Amino acid sequence: MVQAAHRATKATKADAAHKPREVVIAYVALGANLGDAAAALKQAVHDLNALPLTLVSKTSSIYKTAALGIDSSSDSSPDYLNAVVELQTSL
């Protein structure tokens, strides 16, 4: 009985592995403010697109925003570069 249940579980998992997965849309917010922030955003988009079963379908423009919670008279924290990407994924 246990072996039959084990075989049924294995078959179910194998069937699921071969069925097409549903594609979902996901939005990911990106932001960087240290080093070469523009290069970091570009690399993040590249890395997301390299994920299995994932496609970056849209990217926003890059927006520059001030770091919040920092005294504006101080140069202690650089501005952020921000963007959003739309992904189509089956992960």
C-alpha positions as CSV (number, residue, x, y, z in Angstrom):
1,M,0.0,0.0,0.0
2,V,2.8,2.4,0.9
3,Q,4.6,1.6,-2.4
4,A,1.5,2.3,-4.4
5,A,1.0,5.6,-2.7
6,H,4.6,6.5,-3.2
7,R,4.3,5.7,-7.0
8,A,1.2,7.8,-7.2
9,T,3.0,10.7,-5.6
10,K,5.9,10.4,-8.0
11,A,3.6,10.2,-11.0
12,T,1.8,13.3,-9.8
13,K,5.0,15.2,-9.4
14,A,6.3,14.0,-12.8
15,D,3.0,15.1,-14.5
16,A,3.2,18.5,-12.9
17,A,6.7,19.0,-14.1
18,H,5.6,18.4,-17.7
19,K,2.5,20.5,-17.7
20,P,2.8,24.1,-19.0
21,R,2.9,26.5,-16.1
22,E,0.7,29.5,-15.9
23,V,2.5,32.8,-16.8
24,V,2.0,35.6,-14.3
25,I,2.8,39.3,-14.5
26,A,5.0,40.7,-11.8
27,Y,6.3,44.2,-11.1
28,V,9.7,44.7,-9.4
29,A,10.8,48.1,-8.1
30,L,14.5,48.7,-8.4
31,G,16.6,51.4,-6.7
32,A,20.3,52.2,-6.1
33,N,22.3,55.1,-4.7
34,L,25.8,53.8,-4.2
35,G,28.6,53.5,-6.7
36,D,27.5,53.5,-10.3
37,A,23.8,53.4,-9.6
38,A,22.8,53.4,-13.3
39,A,25.0,50.4,-14.0
40,A,23.5,48.6,-11.0
41,L,20.0,49.1,-12.4
42,K,21.1,47.9,-15.8
43,Q,22.7,44.8,-14.2
44,A,19.6,44.1,-12.2
45,V,17.4,44.1,-15.3
46,H,19.8,41.8,-17.1
47,D,19.9,39.4,-14.1
48,L,16.1,39.3,-13.8
49,N,15.8,38.6,-17.5
50,A,18.3,35.7,-17.1
51,L,16.1,33.9,-14.6
52,P,14.6,30.7,-15.9
53,L,11.0,30.9,-17.2
54,T,11.2,34.7,-16.9
55,L,11.1,37.5,-19.4
56,V,11.5,41.3,-18.7
57,S,8.6,42.6,-20.9
58,K,8.7,46.3,-20.0
59,T,11.0,48.7,-18.2
60,S,10.2,52.2,-17.0
61,S,12.4,55.3,-17.4
62,I,15.0,55.9,-14.7
63,Y,13.9,58.4,-12.1
64,K,16.1,60.3,-9.7
65,T,14.8,60.8,-6.2
66,A,16.2,62.3,-3.1
67,A,17.1,60.0,-0.2
68,L,14.4,60.4,2.5
69,G,15.2,61.0,6.1
70,I,18.4,62.8,5.4
71,D,19.1,66.4,6.2
72,S,18.9,68.2,2.8
73,S,21.8,70.5,3.7
74,S,24.0,67.4,4.1
75,D,25.7,65.5,1.3
76,S,25.8,62.3,3.4
77,S,23.5,60.3,1.1
78,P,23.4,60.5,-2.7
79,D,20.2,60.6,-4.6
80,Y,18.6,57.4,-5.7
81,L,18.0,56.1,-9.2
82,N,14.8,54.2,-9.4
83,A,13.0,52.1,-12.0
84,V,10.3,49.5,-12.3
85,V,10.3,46.4,-14.5
86,E,7.4,44.2,-15.6
87,L,8.1,40.5,-15.7
88,Q,6.3,37.6,-17.3
89,T,7.2,34.5,-15.3
90,S,6.3,30.9,-14.7
91,L,8.4,30.5,-11.6
